[in-house]
Amino acid sequence: MLAVMDTLSKQGIIIVGNGLAGSLLAWSLLQQGKKVHVYADNQACASRVAAGLINPVTGQRFVLAEHTPAMLVFAKKFYQNIEKKLGIQCFHEKPMFRLFSSQKEQENCKKRLKNKEYSTFLGKLSPHQQLNAEHGGITQHHAAWLDTNTLLDALSQYLEKNNMITYRQYETQSTQQTTIYCEGYRMIHNPLFSQLPLQPAHGEIITCNTNNNLPNAIINKGKWLLPINKNTCRVGATFDTKITRPCLLETSKQQLLAFAEDVFHEPYNFKVTQHQAGIRPTTLDKQPFIGFHPKYKNIAIFNGFGSRGSLLIPWYSQSFSQTLINNNPVPKEASIHRFKNLVW
Ligand SMILES: Cc1cc2nc3c(=O)[nH]c(=O)nc-3n(C[C@H](O)[C@H](O)[C@H](O)COP(=O)(O)OP(=O)(O)OC[C@H]3O[C@@H](n4cnc5c(N)ncnc54)[C@H](O)[C@@H]3O)c2cc1C
């Protein structure tokens, strides 16, 4: 037992999971001079499926959520810093053409255009000629996509080189060692945190090729099409809270393919080259789960980033690092202590 404790203390802060949450929290802590050790079993990782889209203004009502402008500036700097230090390119800015699904949506957008706060993010009405937009559309600025696989591969290699990662499932070993659980939707199997109100959401994405030239912009009409290069795009995503394990459904593939074809006036004859599925760690109130376990002062969770991990995780990694290093409070909206009635 003493030998185990000794090894653990040499490892510094234990991080369980190496999706975006675990990997970016580890990176933040390392940048601030802390020791970490990551445990990762590479099973059902949503971050490896995600398109990594960052879209500041979302939904049918075109909402710019609180803190989004600051989070966006922070995320860009954060990813660019990793790019520079690890010699990769993973953060890609790209305009987004938002096509209105209905007249109502167009009206909602017009209302937002009168609001100064939105002027940085919403451009001109009327998008690209190639596109099938019966209700019109608008260009959205400051959208981007994160190449999550390039980023996570580089971060894993960095941790491997420095002996800071072990590839195996982490079983709870000690409540004395600072341990941060970043297990994505699999937190539902962790008795320490399974009482938190997670609402896992299954999602599927396809990758397609076409001989036609794709526009150099993300197309968003509820679902989205993300051109990776001139002839390849990713198309997504489905959203289903009833499916509890990643699985590939033929109906989803056909639905996404039909969406892609419907985006353009001309037939694009897309060929599906890949079909992937994952489970988003979505929460009932759409806010993350961050903070220390009420009973065990060394055990914490960093999870619940839902459909917006690429934007939220850099911001909250920085903030939670400051909790771990300087005891700063966890932001109220993300703290697990907002669930006052839970029995732990
Ligand atoms: C189809 C789809 C599309 C998406 N599109 C976008 C998008 O466009 N933009 C966006 O921002 N987000 C998107 N997301 C959401 C995004 O994937 C998440 O917000 C984010 O990746 C969550 O990261 P995470 O690290 O919390 O979880 P995960 O990525 O699921 O990582 C959890 C990791 O923990 C490991 N693990 C779990 N338990 C243990 C254990 N006991 N021991 C060791 N390892 C363990 C798992 O193996 C896994 O690697 C999408 C998700 C899906 C499924």
The ligand as an ORCA input file, in Angstrom:
! r2SCAN-3c Opt
* xyz 0 1
  C     -21.350     13.292    -33.094
  C     -20.750     14.350    -32.227
  C     -20.515     15.610    -32.740
  C     -19.964     16.614    -31.970
  N     -19.679     17.826    -32.530
  C     -19.122     18.792    -31.780
  C     -18.767     20.040    -32.366
  O     -18.937     20.257    -33.568
  N     -18.217     21.001    -31.556
  C     -17.976     20.784    -30.230
  O     -17.450     21.661    -29.547
  N     -18.300     19.590    -29.659
  C     -18.869     18.613    -30.396
  N     -19.191     17.413    -29.824
  C     -19.075     17.302    -28.352
  C     -17.642     17.029    -27.914
  O     -17.265     15.789    -28.394
  C     -17.573     17.065    -26.395
  O     -17.998     18.312    -25.892
  C     -16.157     16.829    -25.874
  O     -15.385     16.134    -26.793
  C     -16.217     16.051    -24.569
  O     -14.912     15.714    -24.197
  P     -14.644     14.850    -22.897
  O     -13.179     14.749    -22.754
  O     -15.440     15.380    -21.760
  O     -15.292     13.408    -23.228
  P     -14.748     12.280    -24.203
  O     -14.250     12.851    -25.445
  O     -15.830     11.251    -24.311
  O     -13.492     11.678    -23.436
  C     -13.596     10.884    -22.288
  C     -12.377      9.978    -22.245
  O     -12.269      9.371    -20.977
  C     -11.858      8.038    -21.110
  N     -12.283      7.326    -19.908
  C     -13.543      7.288    -19.364
  N     -13.525      6.588    -18.213
  C     -12.234      6.193    -18.012
  C     -11.576      5.451    -16.976
  N     -12.220      4.994    -15.880
  N     -10.237      5.206    -17.097
  C      -9.557      5.676    -18.161
  N     -10.130      6.389    -19.168
  C     -11.450      6.650    -19.077
  C     -12.525      7.580    -22.403
  O     -11.801      6.520    -22.961
  C     -12.432      8.845    -23.251
  O     -11.243      8.837    -23.987
  C     -19.695     16.370    -30.596
  C     -19.905     15.094    -30.073
  C     -20.435     14.100    -30.880
  C     -20.635     12.727    -30.297
*
